[in-house]
Amino acid sequence: MTTEISGVIATYGITLLLAWPLSRYIVKVFRGERTWSDFMAPLERLFFKISGINPKEEMDWKQHMKALLTINLVWFVYAFFALMFQDKLPLNPDGNPGQSADLAFNTAISFVVNCNLQHYSGETGVTYFTQLFVLAFLQFVSAATGIAALIVVFKAMKEKTTTRLGNFWDIFLKTITRILLPLSIVIALIFIFNGMPASFAGKDTVVTMQGDTINVSRGPVAGFVAIKHLGTNGGGFFGANSAHPLENPNYVTWMTEMVAQVVIPIAMVFALGMFIQRKKFAYVIFGIMTIGMIGLLIPSMQAEIAGNPAIAHMGIQQATGAMEGKEVRFGAAATGYWSTVTTIISTGSVCGWHDSTMPMTGLMQLLGMMLNCLYGGCGVGILNYYIYIIIAVFISGLMVGRTPEFMGHKLEAREVKIAAIITLLSPFLILAGTALSSWVLTHHPDANWAVKPTAWLNNPGYHGFSEMLYEYTSANANNGSGFEGLGDGNVFWNVSTGFVLILGRFLPIIGPVAIAGLMASKKYIPESAGTLKTDSLTFGVMTFAVIVILTALSYFPALALGPIAEYFSL
């Protein structure tokens, strides 16, 4: 167990060591400075020439959001029809069928919004064509969408007074060509040299050690998994995700996948301080995010290492921890670390079943997604944290009787109203969705649907409620992981979570960008003796308190009915 814990510490340390130089590189890219990746410039110019886009044309925040929403709509339509008719497209050696309309709707919007909530099994639900040209493609562009939106906020915070916030298409394309694509190639090569498949061959017949003959799916896995984690997407090439031996062959790939999914979110925090030339401000944000992560991580790892008390009461020793649902190659401690990181960041991949983790771990996973601002996904993590900063600035201003100011601009009613709406949106979507599914289950259990509500839950009681709560929480947080005791591959769950996916993705992007754009257009006010210091430890604690209080008030009753009740029932 000591070795497992050491591996976790080493993995996080490597992530920090890589995040710092990556952050400096990211800042150079978006400042337009010379970098080693300038050889991509001719390709970028060719793209803009063919598309008729002028990358030098400055946009305000509304134009940025119009471009972002329009292109995402195009991707959704493309993905929807490709998934429905994938059986008629090439690169389908295993003969997988097309998806139903409701499943294609859920899958398309899920990958467009960087969630990758998969209501199908990866190797049987999609073809090689859709894995590569639909899902892998969307994993690149969805990650680039979040980063592009964050760079707009960076530019707004940096300038004193402006409506000129760069060009969305230029930022978006450079995110792919200069950051995501080069890093994905390096990561994919590491995977390939460690035994991860990278072919277009169909299923292979294998005889197991106990003499069974089975068909094992293969495919272009390495490249898919590289962007899956680097872009904080999380969608598995196989149904078992990173618990599958071909999607995560050994401890080297485990560490690589863990580093990949954390390095950009942390690098973007450091990049914020460098870009707006307020490094201390970024350090405060990083400190609060890290404290929050540790607060979720320690209970999770401790719960998994300690084992299941119900099994202990039977007189069975659990020297390796709570191993039900865990991969023996990685163990309980590593799975606890993965489950925490993958839920505070919107990756949602798994190396062991979240449905099998201890109730305390399940509680931490839910809290990580409900907070959705501790490092967070590519770009969107800081956008979510930005909303809490605005609320903290507003409350601090009220406490001292002074008009709230942030980065030299007055914070007024319009911005606070936007922040309040975004803050209330997540609890509404999560709790309303859970309430709806609970009502249907209890009042119409035998509804004559393709899948009756009575067949939704494999686990009744507290855990069954947690499964439904987790599904909507994951959809709203654009996470994609799930308590897989829930039978979610049906019309009700495909459609209901689909709408949560849309609202939970785009409104929390539009809100922070709108606030930043509106404030940047206001008259700049130089700092004075009475200006609130947002780069101080005091303000960091204030922001942390706002995050904790708002989350507790919003979600405690629901959590008490699920993982907390299950914890005390063991």
Salt bridges, closest charged atoms under 4 A:
GLU33 OE2 - ARG31 NH1 3.75
ASP38 OD1 - ARG178 NH1 3.17
GLU44 OE2 - ARG178 NE 2.75
ASP87 OD2 - LYS88 NZ 3.48
GLU159 OE2 - LYS158 NZ 4.00
ASP170 OD2 - LYS174 NZ 3.76
GLU247 OE2 - LYS228 NZ 2.49
GLU257 OE1 - HIS229 ND1 3.47
GLU304 OE1 - LYS326 NZ 2.86
GLU327 OE1 - ARG329 NE 2.84
ASP355 OD1 - HIS463 NE2 2.57
GLU405 OE2 - ARG402 NH2 3.50
GLU412 OE1 - LYS522 NZ 2.91
GLU415 OE2 - ARG414 NE 3.86
GLU415 OE1 - LYS522 NZ 2.78
GLU467 OE2 - HIS463 NE2 3.79
GLU471 OE2 - HIS119 NE2 2.69
ASP488 OD2 - HIS119 NE2 3.63
GLU527 OE2 - ARG278 NH1 3.46
GLU527 OE1 - LYS533 NZ 3.50
GLU566 OE1 - HIS463 ND1 3.05
